[in-house]
Amino acid sequence: VKGCDPQSVGVFADPGHLSIVGAPIAMARDIVKDYLDVLAFKDLMRAPGTGVKVVRIGQGFVDWKSLLQTLSEINFNGPVSFHSEYSGEPVDTVIDLARIDVRFINGLIEKL
């Protein structure tokens, strides 16, 4: 998106996928900060024999404290999408897990 008008072009960043490829938060911030419009919140980890797996926020590779601190520093106020990609779970369980994820993030935000 470099060279595009940030008023017309935005980036939908996914810290879960960034964590899987080993992209440091500060590096990703520096690359997209002028274009960052929305974030996908989910946590991922590599599971032996199964590849990449979605786990509850806070149990995977994402450094949530660092991410939220970085978002605060750049005054990000765009939307966040909690993906809650808990495949194989009943709908009621997915809803409960999504609530746990939101509480986890809100707890970290309160400590900033």
Residue pairs with C-beta under 8 A, 6 or more apart in sequence:
1 9
1 10
1 11
1 32
1 35
4 35
6 34
6 35
9 35
10 35
10 36
10 37
10 38
11 32
11 35
11 36
11 37
12 37
12 38
12 39
12 40
13 28
13 32
13 36
13 38
13 39
13 40
14 39
14 40
14 42
15 25
15 28
15 39
15 40
15 41
15 62
15 64
15 67
16 40
16 41
16 42
16 43
16 44
16 54
16 60
16 61
16 62
16 83
17 44
18 25
18 28
18 62
19 43
19 44
19 60
19 61
19 62
19 63
20 44
20 46
20 52
20 61
25 63
25 66
25 67
25 70
26 70
29 36
29 70
29 74
33 74
36 74
36 76
36 78
37 78
37 79
38 78
38 79
38 80
38 81
39 71
39 76
39 78
39 79
39 80
39 81
40 80
40 81
40 83
41 57
41 80
41 81
41 82
41 83
41 101
41 105
42 54
42 57
42 82
42 83
42 84
42 85
43 54
43 55
43 56
43 57
43 58
43 59
43 60
43 61
43 62
43 64
44 52
44 53
44 54
44 55
44 60
44 61
44 62
45 52
45 53
45 55
45 59
45 60
45 61
46 52
46 53
46 61
47 53
54 60
54 83
54 85
54 86
54 87
56 97
56 100
56 101
56 104
57 64
57 100
57 101
57 104
57 105
58 64
58 104
64 104
64 105
64 108
65 108
68 105
68 108
68 109
68 112
69 112
72 112
82 98
82 101
82 102
84 94
84 97
84 98
84 101
86 93
86 94
86 97
89 97
